[in-house]
Amino acid sequence: MSEKPIKLYSLSTCSHCKSTKKFLSDCTILYEFVDVDLLEGEERQAILEDVKKFNPKCSFPTIIIGDTVIVGFKEEEIKEALGL
Amino acid sequence: MEVEKLYEMLKKIQEPKGYNFNIDKKRVFELLEALIKNKDRYGYMVCPCRLASGSKENDRDIICPCVYRKPDVEEYGSCYCNLYVSTDWNQNKIPHEYVPERRPPEKIMF
């Protein structure tokens, strides 16, 4: 099981984000997430600056697994990054 | 608006244009519920899979159906959210590839 820290930038309404959360939970993997659409003002801006560094397109979900950045719910890539 | 009503209404309009709802009805209903939620939040049915600015002017290109649906369905058989798909996509005649974001990043307003 992966010990890498996992961070997920997501939207509360997005189907691919929901699939990603479900997949990680089903694999009993602990992850941190932030639903960017629920943030406002400076907080949103600060998080978006972070997202842009990982993914210039600033699309969701953006998944950070250790040093690997995965844009979109790409199950195979996520599994590989997690060593599953 | 109720999700069932929205489903029937959009189906009637979009199917004759060649845009079918994804055969996965659960997913479609989730997306339609998200569209209704966005209508309540922003006043317009903006794409649930993209970050809206809250300004209708800035978000015009991503109001559902978004301007990227046509090229995405043509190229991938599905819109960015997998809400609207081609017949081939629904019949598994083409691979279900992840549709990459086509919207230019400079359109994203904070």
N, CA and C atoms of all chains as a GROMACS GRO file, in nm:
protein
  582
    1MET      N    1   0.084  -0.121   0.000
    1MET     CA    2   0.000   0.000   0.000
    1MET      C    3   0.087   0.125   0.000
    2SER      N    4   0.044   0.221  -0.076
    2SER     CA    5   0.122   0.344  -0.092
    2SER      C    6   0.123   0.428   0.035
    3GLU      N    7   0.240   0.482   0.063
    3GLU     CA    8   0.253   0.571   0.179
    3GLU      C    9   0.262   0.716   0.132
    4LYS      N   10   0.251   0.732   0.000
    4LYS     CA   11   0.268   0.866  -0.055
    4LYS      C   12   0.151   0.956  -0.013
    5PRO      N   13   0.182   1.084   0.012
    5PRO     CA   14   0.070   1.174   0.043
    5PRO      C   15  -0.015   1.198  -0.082
    6ILE      N   16  -0.144   1.201  -0.063
    6ILE     CA   17  -0.235   1.218  -0.177
    6ILE      C   18  -0.320   1.343  -0.156
    7LYS      N   19  -0.316   1.426  -0.256
    7LYS     CA   20  -0.396   1.549  -0.249
    7LYS      C   21  -0.483   1.558  -0.374
    8LEU      N   22  -0.609   1.587  -0.352
    8LEU     CA   23  -0.703   1.594  -0.463
    8LEU      C   24  -0.767   1.733  -0.468
    9TYR      N   25  -0.753   1.797  -0.583
    9TYR     CA   26  -0.823   1.923  -0.606
    9TYR      C   27  -0.946   1.890  -0.688
   10SER      N   28  -1.063   1.921  -0.634
   10SER     CA   29  -1.186   1.875  -0.698
   10SER      C   30  -1.294   1.982  -0.697
   11LEU      N   31  -1.405   1.948  -0.763
   11LEU     CA   32  -1.525   2.032  -0.760
   11LEU      C   33  -1.636   1.948  -0.698
   12SER      N   34  -1.723   2.010  -0.619
   12SER     CA   35  -1.828   1.933  -0.552
   12SER      C   36  -1.930   1.875  -0.650
   13THR      N   37  -1.940   1.937  -0.768
   13THR     CA   38  -2.043   1.896  -0.864
   13THR      C   39  -1.993   1.806  -0.976
   14CYS      N   40  -1.864   1.785  -0.984
   14CYS     CA   41  -1.803   1.722  -1.101
   14CYS      C   42  -1.809   1.569  -1.095
   15SER      N   43  -1.855   1.509  -1.204
   15SER     CA   44  -1.872   1.363  -1.207
   15SER      C   45  -1.737   1.290  -1.200
   16HIS      N   46  -1.636   1.343  -1.269
   16HIS     CA   47  -1.504   1.278  -1.266
   16HIS      C   48  -1.441   1.289  -1.126
   17CYS      N   49  -1.470   1.400  -1.059
   17CYS     CA   50  -1.417   1.418  -0.922
   17CYS      C   51  -1.484   1.319  -0.827
   18LYS      N   52  -1.615   1.302  -0.846
   18LYS     CA   53  -1.689   1.206  -0.762
   18LYS      C   54  -1.636   1.065  -0.784
   19SER      N   55  -1.610   1.031  -0.911
   19SER     CA   56  -1.557   0.898  -0.941
   19SER      C   57  -1.420   0.879  -0.877
   20THR      N   58  -1.340   0.984  -0.879
   20THR     CA   59  -1.205   0.975  -0.820
   20THR      C   60  -1.215   0.952  -0.668
   21LYS      N   61  -1.301   1.030  -0.604
   21LYS     CA   62  -1.318   1.015  -0.458
   21LYS      C   63  -1.366   0.875  -0.424
   22LYS      N   64  -1.462   0.827  -0.503
   22LYS     CA   65  -1.518   0.694  -0.478
   22LYS      C   66  -1.409   0.587  -0.496
   23PHE      N   67  -1.332   0.602  -0.602
   23PHE     CA   68  -1.227   0.505  -0.630
   23PHE      C   69  -1.126   0.499  -0.514
   24LEU      N   70  -1.081   0.616  -0.470
   24LEU     CA   71  -0.981   0.619  -0.361
   24LEU      C   72  -1.040   0.562  -0.232
   25SER      N   73  -1.166   0.596  -0.204
   25SER     CA   74  -1.230   0.544  -0.083
   25SER      C   75  -1.248   0.393  -0.093
   26ASP      N   76  -1.289   0.345  -0.211
   26ASP     CA   77  -1.308   0.200  -0.229
   26ASP      C   78  -1.176   0.125  -0.210
   27CYS      N   79  -1.065   0.191  -0.244
   27CYS     CA   80  -0.933   0.129  -0.225
   27CYS      C   81  -0.883   0.151  -0.082
   28THR      N   82  -0.969   0.204   0.002
   28THR     CA   83  -0.935   0.241   0.142
   28THR      C   84  -0.805   0.320   0.151
   29ILE      N   85  -0.798   0.418   0.064
   29ILE     CA   86  -0.681   0.504   0.061
   29ILE      C   87  -0.716   0.639   0.122
   30LEU      N   88  -0.629   0.684   0.212
   30LEU     CA   89  -0.652   0.813   0.276
   30LEU      C   90  -0.605   0.924   0.185
   31TYR      N   91  -0.686   1.023   0.170
   31TYR     CA   92  -0.646   1.136   0.085
   31TYR      C   93  -0.706   1.265   0.139
   32GLU      N   94  -0.638   1.371   0.102
   32GLU     CA   95  -0.687   1.503   0.139
   32GLU      C   96  -0.755   1.559   0.015
   33PHE      N   97  -0.865   1.629   0.031
   33PHE     CA   98  -0.923   1.692  -0.088
   33PHE      C   99  -0.977   1.830  -0.056
   34VAL      N  100  -0.984   1.911  -0.159
   34VAL     CA  101  -1.048   2.041  -0.144
   34VAL      C  102  -1.141   2.063  -0.264
   35ASP      N  103  -1.268   2.091  -0.233
   35ASP     CA  104  -1.366   2.124  -0.338
   35ASP      C  105  -1.354   2.274  -0.366
   36VAL      N  106  -1.286   2.304  -0.474
   36VAL     CA  107  -1.248   2.443  -0.502
   36VAL      C  108  -1.370   2.533  -0.528
   37ASP      N  109  -1.476   2.474  -0.584
   37ASP     CA  110  -1.595   2.557  -0.613
   37ASP      C  111  -1.664   2.605  -0.485
   38LEU      N  112  -1.634   2.542  -0.373
   38LEU     CA  113  -1.698   2.584  -0.248
   38LEU      C  114  -1.618   2.691  -0.176
   39LEU      N  115  -1.500   2.722  -0.229
   39LEU     CA  116  -1.417   2.827  -0.169
   39LEU      C  117  -1.452   2.962  -0.232
   40GLU      N  118  -1.421   3.067  -0.158
   40GLU     CA  119  -1.450   3.201  -0.212
   40GLU      C  120  -1.330   3.292  -0.196
   41GLY      N  121  -1.330   3.396  -0.272
   41GLY     CA  122  -1.234   3.506  -0.256
   41GLY      C  123  -1.089   3.464  -0.255
   42GLU      N  124  -1.015   3.516  -0.158
   42GLU     CA  125  -0.870   3.495  -0.152
   42GLU      C  126  -0.834   3.348  -0.136
   43GLU      N  127  -0.918   3.278  -0.061
   43GLU     CA  128  -0.890   3.137  -0.036
   43GLU      C  129  -0.895   3.059  -0.168
   44ARG      N  130  -0.996   3.090  -0.248
   44ARG     CA  131  -1.011   3.024  -0.378
   44ARG      C  132  -0.891   3.059  -0.468
   45GLN      N  133  -0.856   3.185  -0.468
   45GLN     CA  134  -0.747   3.231  -0.554
   45GLN      C  135  -0.615   3.162  -0.517
   46ALA      N  136  -0.590   3.152  -0.388
   46ALA     CA  137  -0.466   3.090  -0.340
   46ALA      C  138  -0.460   2.943  -0.383
   47ILE      N  139  -0.571   2.873  -0.368
   47ILE     CA  140  -0.574   2.731  -0.405
   47ILE      C  141  -0.559   2.716  -0.557
   48LEU      N  142  -0.622   2.806  -0.633
   48LEU     CA  143  -0.612   2.798  -0.779
   48LEU      C  144  -0.469   2.821  -0.827
   49GLU      N  145  -0.397   2.907  -0.756
   49GLU     CA  146  -0.256   2.927  -0.790
   49GLU      C  147  -0.179   2.795  -0.771
   50ASP      N  148  -0.212   2.724  -0.665
   50ASP     CA  149  -0.150   2.593  -0.641
   50ASP      C  150  -0.186   2.495  -0.753
   51VAL      N  151  -0.314   2.491  -0.788
   51VAL     CA  152  -0.359   2.397  -0.891
   51VAL      C  153  -0.286   2.425  -1.023
   52LYS      N  154  -0.275   2.552  -1.056
   52LYS     CA  155  -0.210   2.593  -1.182
   52LYS      C  156  -0.065   2.545  -1.190
   53LYS      N  157   0.002   2.544  -1.074
   53LYS     CA  158   0.143   2.498  -1.073
   53LYS      C  159   0.150   2.351  -1.115
   54PHE      N  160   0.053   2.273  -1.072
   54PHE     CA  161   0.052   2.131  -1.106
   54PHE      C  162  -0.010   2.106  -1.243
   55ASN      N  163  -0.110   2.186  -1.276
   55ASN     CA  164  -0.188   2.164  -1.398
   55ASN      C  165  -0.227   2.299  -1.456
   56PRO      N  166  -0.148   2.347  -1.554
   56PRO     CA  167  -0.172   2.481  -1.610
   56PRO      C  168  -0.312   2.501  -1.666
   57LYS      N  169  -0.377   2.391  -1.703
   57LYS     CA  170  -0.514   2.402  -1.756
   57LYS      C  171  -0.615   2.427  -1.645
   58CYS      N  172  -0.571   2.404  -1.523
   58CYS     CA  173  -0.655   2.428  -1.406
   58CYS      C  174  -0.789   2.356  -1.416
   59SER      N  175  -0.781   2.229  -1.454
   59SER     CA  176  -0.903   2.149  -1.466
   59SER      C  177  -0.911   2.052  -1.348
   60PHE      N  178  -1.028   1.991  -1.334
   60PHE     CA  179  -1.054   1.906  -1.218
   60PHE      C  180  -1.105   1.769  -1.260
   61PRO      N  181  -1.072   1.665  -1.188
   61PRO     CA  182  -0.985   1.663  -1.072
   61PRO      C  183  -0.837   1.671  -1.111
   62THR      N  184  -0.760   1.736  -1.026
   62THR     CA  185  -0.615   1.730  -1.035
   62THR      C  186  -0.570   1.652  -0.912
   63ILE      N  187  -0.500   1.543  -0.938
   63ILE     CA  188  -0.465   1.450  -0.830
   63ILE      C  189  -0.313   1.447  -0.815
   64ILE      N  190  -0.267   1.469  -0.694
   64ILE     CA  191  -0.124   1.466  -0.668
   64ILE      C  192  -0.094   1.345  -0.580
   65ILE      N  193  -0.016   1.252  -0.635
   65ILE     CA  194   0.020   1.132  -0.559
   65ILE      C  195   0.173   1.133  -0.549
   66GLY      N  196   0.222   1.168  -0.433
   66GLY     CA  197   0.368   1.184  -0.419
   66GLY      C  198   0.414   1.292  -0.514
   67ASP      N  199   0.503   1.255  -0.610
   67ASP     CA  200   0.552   1.352  -0.708
   67ASP      C  201   0.476   1.345  -0.840
   68THR      N  202   0.378   1.258  -0.847
   68THR     CA  203   0.305   1.238  -0.972
   68THR      C  204   0.179   1.323  -0.976
   69VAL      N  205   0.161   1.391  -1.089
   69VAL     CA  206   0.039   1.471  -1.108
   69VAL      C  207  -0.047   1.402  -1.213
   70ILE      N  208  -0.171   1.375  -1.177
   70ILE     CA  209  -0.264   1.312  -1.272
   70ILE      C  210  -0.382   1.407  -1.291
   71VAL      N  211  -0.408   1.437  -1.417
   71VAL     CA  212  -0.520   1.526  -1.448
   71VAL      C  213  -0.634   1.442  -1.501
   72GLY      N  214  -0.745   1.446  -1.430
   72GLY     CA  215  -0.861   1.368  -1.472
   72GLY      C  216  -0.865   1.233  -1.402
   73PHE      N  217  -0.984   1.172  -1.404
   73PHE     CA  218  -0.999   1.041  -1.341
   73PHE      C  219  -0.948   0.933  -1.436
   74LYS      N  220  -0.818   0.910  -1.428
   74LYS     CA  221  -0.755   0.808  -1.511
   74LYS      C  222  -0.715   0.694  -1.419
   75GLU      N  223  -0.803   0.597  -1.412
   75GLU     CA  224  -0.792   0.491  -1.312
   75GLU      C  225  -0.658   0.417  -1.319
   76GLU      N  226  -0.616   0.384  -1.441
   76GLU     CA  227  -0.492   0.306  -1.455
   76GLU      C  228  -0.371   0.386  -1.405
   77GLU      N  229  -0.369   0.513  -1.440
   77GLU     CA  230  -0.257   0.599  -1.397
   77GLU      C  231  -0.257   0.616  -1.245
   78ILE      N  232  -0.376   0.627  -1.190
   78ILE     CA  233  -0.386   0.643  -1.044
   78ILE      C  234  -0.336   0.516  -0.975
   79LYS      N  235  -0.380   0.402  -1.028
   79LYS     CA  236  -0.339   0.273  -0.970
   79LYS      C  237  -0.187   0.259  -0.974
   80GLU      N  238  -0.132   0.296  -1.089
   80GLU     CA  239   0.014   0.284  -1.105
   80GLU      C  240   0.088   0.374  -1.006
   81ALA      N  241   0.040   0.497  -0.994
   81ALA     CA  242   0.104   0.591  -0.901
   81ALA      C  243   0.094   0.541  -0.757
   82LEU      N  244  -0.015   0.469  -0.728
   82LEU     CA  245  -0.036   0.419  -0.592
   82LEU      C  246   0.035   0.284  -0.570
   83GLY      N  247   0.083   0.227  -0.678
   83GLY     CA  248   0.147   0.095  -0.668
   83GLY      C  249   0.045  -0.015  -0.643
   84LEU      N  250  -0.075   0.001  -0.698
   84LEU     CA  251  -0.181  -0.100  -0.678
   84LEU      C  252  -0.180  -0.203  -0.790
   85MET      N  253  -3.645   2.302  -1.049
   85MET     CA  254  -3.691   2.205  -1.148
   85MET      C  255  -3.652   2.063  -1.107
   86GLU      N  256  -3.744   1.973  -1.135
   86GLU     CA  257  -3.715   1.834  -1.101
   86GLU      C  258  -3.625   1.772  -1.207
   87VAL      N  259  -3.542   1.683  -1.160
   87VAL     CA  260  -3.443   1.622  -1.248
   87VAL      C  261  -3.508   1.540  -1.360
   88GLU      N  262  -3.617   1.472  -1.326
   88GLU     CA  263  -3.688   1.390  -1.426
   88GLU      C  264  -3.740   1.477  -1.540
   89LYS      N  265  -3.795   1.591  -1.502
   89LYS     CA  266  -3.851   1.684  -1.601
   89LYS      C  267  -3.741   1.739  -1.690
   90LEU      N  268  -3.629   1.774  -1.628
   90LEU     CA  269  -3.516   1.828  -1.703
   90LEU      C  270  -3.464   1.724  -1.801
   91TYR      N  271  -3.458   1.601  -1.753
   91TYR     CA  272  -3.411   1.489  -1.836
   91TYR      C  273  -3.498   1.476  -1.962
   92GLU      N  274  -3.628   1.471  -1.941
   92GLU     CA  275  -3.721   1.454  -2.053
   92GLU      C  276  -3.715   1.573  -2.149
   93MET      N  277  -3.706   1.692  -2.091
   93MET     CA  278  -3.705   1.813  -2.172
   93MET      C  279  -3.579   1.818  -2.260
   94LEU      N  280  -3.465   1.794  -2.199
   94LEU     CA  281  -3.339   1.802  -2.274
   94LEU      C  282  -3.327   1.690  -2.376
   95LYS      N  283  -3.374   1.574  -2.337
   95LYS     CA  284  -3.370   1.458  -2.428
   95LYS      C  285  -3.442   1.490  -2.559
   96LYS      N  286  -3.559   1.551  -2.544
   96LYS     CA  287  -3.641   1.586  -2.660
   96LYS      C  288  -3.568   1.685  -2.752
   97ILE      N  289  -3.496   1.775  -2.692
   97ILE     CA  290  -3.427   1.879  -2.770
   97ILE      C  291  -3.296   1.827  -2.830
   98GLN      N  292  -3.221   1.753  -2.750
   98GLN     CA  293  -3.083   1.720  -2.787
   98GLN      C  294  -3.069   1.594  -2.872
   99GLU      N  295  -3.155   1.497  -2.849
   99GLU     CA  296  -3.140   1.371  -2.925
   99GLU      C  297  -3.155   1.389  -3.076
  100PRO      N  298  -3.256   1.468  -3.119
  100PRO     CA  299  -3.267   1.489  -3.264
  100PRO      C  300  -3.143   1.556  -3.325
  101LYS      N  301  -3.065   1.625  -3.240
  101LYS     CA  302  -2.943   1.691  -3.289
  101LYS      C  303  -2.824   1.594  -3.292
  102GLY      N  304  -2.848   1.474  -3.246
  102GLY     CA  305  -2.741   1.374  -3.247
  102GLY      C  306  -2.665   1.365  -3.116
  103TYR      N  307  -2.713   1.434  -3.014
  103TYR     CA  308  -2.648   1.428  -2.882
  103TYR      C  309  -2.735   1.345  -2.788
  104ASN      N  310  -2.689   1.226  -2.758
  104ASN     CA  311  -2.764   1.138  -2.668
  104ASN      C  312  -2.714   1.155  -2.527
  105PHE      N  313  -2.802   1.128  -2.432
  105PHE     CA  314  -2.755   1.118  -2.294
  105PHE      C  315  -2.674   0.989  -2.281
  106ASN      N  316  -2.576   0.994  -2.197
  106ASN     CA  317  -2.499   0.875  -2.162
  106ASN      C  318  -2.596   0.764  -2.120
  107ILE      N  319  -2.567   0.643  -2.161
  107ILE     CA  320  -2.654   0.529  -2.128
  107ILE      C  321  -2.656   0.501  -1.977
  108ASP      N  322  -2.553   0.550  -1.908
  108ASP     CA  323  -2.545   0.536  -1.762
  108ASP      C  324  -2.636   0.643  -1.699
  109LYS      N  325  -2.759   0.605  -1.676
  109LYS     CA  326  -2.861   0.699  -1.631
  109LYS      C  327  -2.830   0.758  -1.493
  110LYS      N  328  -2.767   0.678  -1.409
  110LYS     CA  329  -2.734   0.726  -1.274
  110LYS      C  330  -2.639   0.846  -1.283
  111ARG      N  331  -2.542   0.829  -1.371
  111ARG     CA  332  -2.445   0.937  -1.391
  111ARG      C  333  -2.513   1.060  -1.452
  112VAL      N  334  -2.602   1.036  -1.546
  112VAL     CA  335  -2.674   1.147  -1.610
  112VAL      C  336  -2.756   1.223  -1.504
  113PHE      N  337  -2.824   1.149  -1.420
  113PHE     CA  338  -2.908   1.215  -1.318
  113PHE      C  339  -2.822   1.292  -1.218
  114GLU      N  340  -2.707   1.239  -1.185
  114GLU     CA  341  -2.614   1.311  -1.096
  114GLU      C  342  -2.573   1.443  -1.160
  115LEU      N  343  -2.541   1.436  -1.289
  115LEU     CA  344  -2.497   1.556  -1.360
  115LEU      C  345  -2.612   1.657  -1.375
  116LEU      N  346  -2.731   1.606  -1.400
  116LEU     CA  347  -2.846   1.697  -1.413
  116LEU      C  348  -2.877   1.762  -1.278
  117GLU      N  349  -2.863   1.686  -1.171
  117GLU     CA  350  -2.883   1.743  -1.038
  117GLU      C  351  -2.780   1.853  -1.010
  118ALA      N  352  -2.657   1.828  -1.056
  118ALA     CA  353  -2.551   1.928  -1.040
  118ALA      C  354  -2.581   2.053  -1.123
  119LEU      N  355  -2.640   2.033  -1.239
  119LEU     CA  356  -2.678   2.149  -1.322
  119LEU      C  357  -2.787   2.232  -1.253
  120ILE      N  358  -2.882   2.164  -1.192
  120ILE     CA  359  -2.988   2.234  -1.119
  120ILE      C  360  -2.927   2.309  -1.000
  121LYS      N  361  -2.832   2.245  -0.934
  121LYS     CA  362  -2.763   2.308  -0.821
  121LYS      C  363  -2.691   2.435  -0.868
  122ASN      N  364  -2.624   2.423  -0.982
  122ASN     CA  365  -2.552   2.540  -1.035
  122ASN      C  366  -2.648   2.651  -1.077
  123LYS      N  367  -2.764   2.613  -1.125
  123LYS     CA  368  -2.865   2.714  -1.161
  123LYS      C  369  -2.905   2.791  -1.034
  124ASP      N  370  -2.920   2.718  -0.924
  124ASP     CA  371  -2.953   2.784  -0.796
  124ASP      C  372  -2.839   2.872  -0.748
  125ARG      N  373  -2.717   2.823  -0.767
  125ARG     CA  374  -2.600   2.896  -0.715
  125ARG      C  375  -2.566   3.019  -0.798
  126TYR      N  376  -2.567   3.001  -0.930
  126TYR     CA  377  -2.516   3.107  -1.018
  126TYR      C  378  -2.625   3.175  -1.101
  127GLY      N  379  -2.739   3.110  -1.113
  127GLY     CA  380  -2.846   3.167  -1.195
  127GLY      C  381  -2.847   3.112  -1.336
  128TYR      N  382  -2.754   3.026  -1.368
  128TYR     CA  383  -2.751   2.963  -1.500
  128TYR      C  384  -2.689   2.824  -1.488
  129MET      N  385  -2.723   2.738  -1.584
  129MET     CA  386  -2.679   2.598  -1.575
  129MET      C  387  -2.539   2.583  -1.632
  130VAL      N  388  -2.443   2.614  -1.549
  130VAL     CA  389  -2.304   2.607  -1.593
  130VAL      C  390  -2.250   2.465  -1.574
  131CYS      N  391  -2.157   2.426  -1.657
  131CYS     CA  392  -2.097   2.292  -1.655
  131CYS      C  393  -2.055   2.251  -1.513
  132PRO      N  394  -2.101   2.134  -1.467
  132PRO     CA  395  -2.066   2.091  -1.331
  132PRO      C  396  -1.921   2.045  -1.318
  133CYS      N  397  -1.857   2.020  -1.432
  133CYS     CA  398  -1.720   1.966  -1.430
  133CYS      C  399  -1.614   2.074  -1.446
  134ARG      N  400  -1.660   2.199  -1.446
  134ARG     CA  401  -1.565   2.309  -1.462
  134ARG      C  402  -1.592   2.412  -1.354
  135LEU      N  403  -1.488   2.490  -1.324
  135LEU     CA  404  -1.502   2.591  -1.220
  135LEU      C  405  -1.564   2.717  -1.281
  136ALA      N  406  -1.682   2.753  -1.232
  136ALA     CA  407  -1.750   2.873  -1.282
  136ALA      C  408  -1.699   2.995  -1.207
  137SER      N  409  -1.699   3.108  -1.277
  137SER     CA  410  -1.653   3.231  -1.212
  137SER      C  411  -1.768   3.298  -1.137
  138GLY      N  412  -1.891   3.267  -1.180
  138GLY     CA  413  -2.006   3.334  -1.120
  138GLY      C  414  -2.049   3.453  -1.204
  139SER      N  415  -1.969   3.490  -1.303
  139SER     CA  416  -2.007   3.596  -1.395
  139SER      C  417  -2.055   3.531  -1.524
  140LYS      N  418  -2.178   3.557  -1.558
  140LYS     CA  419  -2.238   3.490  -1.674
  140LYS      C  420  -2.159   3.521  -1.802
  141GLU      N  421  -2.110   3.642  -1.810
  141GLU     CA  422  -2.033   3.683  -1.927
  141GLU      C  423  -1.908   3.594  -1.943
  142ASN      N  424  -1.837   3.576  -1.832
  142ASN     CA  425  -1.714   3.494  -1.836
  142ASN      C  426  -1.744   3.345  -1.857
  143ASP      N  427  -1.859   3.304  -1.808
  143ASP     CA  428  -1.890   3.160  -1.810
  143ASP      C  429  -1.973   3.119  -1.932
  144ARG      N  430  -1.999   3.214  -2.020
  144ARG     CA  431  -2.089   3.187  -2.131
  144ARG      C  432  -2.052   3.061  -2.211
  145ASP      N  433  -1.924   3.042  -2.234
  145ASP     CA  434  -1.881   2.926  -2.315
  145ASP      C  435  -1.899   2.792  -2.246
  146ILE      N  436  -1.919   2.795  -2.114
  146ILE     CA  437  -1.934   2.667  -2.041
  146ILE      C  438  -2.075   2.648  -1.985
  147ILE      N  439  -2.170   2.729  -2.033
  147ILE     CA  440  -2.309   2.703  -1.997
  147ILE      C  441  -2.353   2.581  -2.079
  148CYS      N  442  -2.414   2.486  -2.011
  148CYS     CA  443  -2.448   2.357  -2.071
  148CYS      C  444  -2.565   2.369  -2.168
  149PRO      N  445  -2.559   2.318  -2.289
  149PRO     CA  446  -2.444   2.250  -2.349
  149PRO      C  447  -2.334   2.350  -2.389
  150CYS      N  448  -2.214   2.320  -2.351
  150CYS     CA  449  -2.103   2.413  -2.370
  150CYS      C  450  -2.060   2.418  -2.517
  151VAL      N  451  -1.983   2.519  -2.551
  151VAL     CA  452  -1.940   2.533  -2.691
  151VAL      C  453  -1.838   2.425  -2.730
  152TYR      N  454  -1.786   2.355  -2.632
  152TYR     CA  455  -1.684   2.252  -2.659
  152TYR      C  456  -1.748   2.114  -2.685
  153ARG      N  457  -1.880   2.105  -2.661
  153ARG     CA  458  -1.946   1.975  -2.678
  153ARG      C  459  -1.933   1.923  -2.821
  154LYS      N  460  -1.955   2.010  -2.918
  154LYS     CA  461  -1.954   1.967  -3.058
  154LYS      C  462  -1.816   1.907  -3.096
  155PRO      N  463  -1.707   1.983  -3.079
  155PRO     CA  464  -1.577   1.923  -3.115
  155PRO      C  465  -1.542   1.802  -3.029
  156ASP      N  466  -1.582   1.802  -2.902
  156ASP     CA  467  -1.549   1.687  -2.815
  156ASP      C  468  -1.626   1.561  -2.857
  157VAL      N  469  -1.753   1.578  -2.889
  157VAL     CA  470  -1.831   1.460  -2.932
  157VAL      C  471  -1.778   1.412  -3.068
  158GLU      N  472  -1.740   1.506  -3.152
  158GLU     CA  473  -1.685   1.467  -3.283
  158GLU      C  474  -1.553   1.389  -3.266
  159GLU      N  475  -1.469   1.438  -3.178
  159GLU     CA  476  -1.336   1.375  -3.163
  159GLU      C  477  -1.336   1.255  -3.068
  160TYR      N  478  -1.407   1.266  -2.957
  160TYR     CA  479  -1.400   1.160  -2.854
  160TYR      C  480  -1.529   1.080  -2.838
  161GLY      N  481  -1.637   1.130  -2.900
  161GLY     CA  482  -1.766   1.062  -2.885
  161GLY      C  483  -1.838   1.102  -2.757
  162SER      N  484  -1.782   1.197  -2.685
  162SER     CA  485  -1.844   1.237  -2.558
  162SER      C  486  -1.806   1.381  -2.525
  163CYS      N  487  -1.895   1.449  -2.454
  163CYS     CA  488  -1.859   1.582  -2.403
  163CYS      C  489  -1.766   1.563  -2.282
  164TYR      N  490  -1.712   1.674  -2.237
  164TYR     CA  491  -1.613   1.671  -2.128
  164TYR      C  492  -1.663   1.597  -2.003
  165CYS      N  493  -1.793   1.613  -1.973
  165CYS     CA  494  -1.852   1.552  -1.851
  165CYS      C  495  -1.900   1.409  -1.870
  166ASN      N  496  -1.903   1.360  -1.995
  166ASN     CA  497  -1.969   1.233  -2.029
  166ASN      C  498  -2.120   1.239  -2.010
  167LEU      N  499  -2.176   1.358  -2.023
  167LEU     CA  500  -2.322   1.373  -2.016
  167LEU      C  501  -2.383   1.345  -2.154
  168TYR      N  502  -2.336   1.416  -2.253
  168TYR     CA  503  -2.381   1.397  -2.391
  168TYR      C  504  -2.278   1.313  -2.467
  169VAL      N  505  -2.329   1.211  -2.534
  169VAL     CA  506  -2.238   1.120  -2.605
  169VAL      C  507  -2.296   1.084  -2.741
  170SER      N  508  -2.213   1.026  -2.826
  170SER     CA  509  -2.259   0.981  -2.956
  170SER      C  510  -2.321   0.841  -2.942
  171THR      N  511  -2.392   0.800  -3.045
  171THR     CA  512  -2.452   0.666  -3.044
  171THR      C  513  -2.341   0.560  -3.036
  172ASP      N  514  -2.233   0.580  -3.109
  172ASP     CA  515  -2.121   0.485  -3.107
  172ASP      C  516  -2.062   0.472  -2.967
  173TRP      N  517  -2.055   0.581  -2.897
  173TRP     CA  518  -1.999   0.580  -2.760
  173TRP      C  519  -2.090   0.495  -2.670
  174ASN      N  520  -2.222   0.520  -2.681
  174ASN     CA  521  -2.318   0.446  -2.598
  174ASN      C  522  -2.320   0.297  -2.632
  175GLN      N  523  -2.287   0.265  -2.758
  175GLN     CA  524  -2.288   0.123  -2.798
  175GLN      C  525  -2.150   0.059  -2.786
  176ASN      N  526  -2.060   0.130  -2.720
  176ASN     CA  527  -1.924   0.080  -2.697
  176ASN      C  528  -1.848   0.049  -2.826
  177LYS      N  529  -1.884   0.118  -2.934
  177LYS     CA  530  -1.816   0.094  -3.061
  177LYS      C  531  -1.685   0.173  -3.068
  178ILE      N  532  -1.672   0.271  -2.981
  178ILE     CA  533  -1.547   0.348  -2.974
  178ILE      C  534  -1.498   0.347  -2.830
  179PRO      N  535  -1.367   0.356  -2.811
  179PRO     CA  536  -1.316   0.352  -2.672
  179PRO      C  537  -1.362   0.474  -2.591
  180HIS      N  538  -1.382   0.450  -2.464
  180HIS     CA  539  -1.424   0.558  -2.375
  180HIS      C  540  -1.301   0.627  -2.316
  181GLU      N  541  -1.243   0.707  -2.400
  181GLU     CA  542  -1.122   0.779  -2.358
  181GLU      C  543  -1.158   0.894  -2.266
  182TYR      N  544  -1.064   0.933  -2.183
  182TYR     CA  545  -1.086   1.051  -2.100
  182TYR      C  546  -1.082   1.174  -2.191
  183VAL      N  547  -1.186   1.256  -2.183
  183VAL     CA  548  -1.192   1.374  -2.269
  183VAL      C  549  -1.111   1.487  -2.204
  184PRO      N  550  -1.004   1.529  -2.269
  184PRO     CA  551  -0.924   1.634  -2.207
  184PRO      C  552  -0.992   1.770  -2.214
  185GLU      N  553  -0.956   1.857  -2.124
  185GLU     CA  554  -1.015   1.991  -2.121
  185GLU      C  555  -0.976   2.069  -2.246
  186ARG      N  556  -1.075   2.115  -2.320
  186ARG     CA  557  -1.052   2.189  -2.443
  186ARG      C  558  -1.058   2.340  -2.418
  187ARG      N  559  -1.119   2.378  -2.308
  187ARG     CA  560  -1.134   2.521  -2.280
  187ARG      C  561  -0.998   2.585  -2.255
  188PRO      N  562  -0.967   2.696  -2.325
  188PRO     CA  563  -0.836   2.758  -2.302
  188PRO      C  564  -0.824   2.810  -2.158
  189PRO      N  565  -0.709   2.786  -2.094
  189PRO     CA  566  -0.696   2.824  -1.953
  189PRO      C  567  -0.715   2.973  -1.928
  190GLU      N  568  -0.687   3.056  -2.030
  190GLU     CA  569  -0.704   3.200  -2.007
  190GLU      C  570  -0.850   3.241  -1.989
  191LYS      N  571  -0.938   3.147  -2.020
  191LYS     CA  572  -1.082   3.175  -2.001
  191LYS      C  573  -1.122   3.164  -1.853
  192ILE      N  574  -1.038   3.097  -1.776
  192ILE     CA  575  -1.072   3.078  -1.636
  192ILE      C  576  -1.048   3.208  -1.560
  193MET      N  577  -1.155   3.258  -1.504
  193MET     CA  578  -1.146   3.383  -1.427
  193MET      C  579  -1.155   3.349  -1.279
  194PHE      N  580  -1.070   3.414  -1.202
  194PHE     CA  581  -1.076   3.388  -1.057
  194PHE      C  582  -1.176   3.483  -0.990
   0.00000   0.00000   0.00000
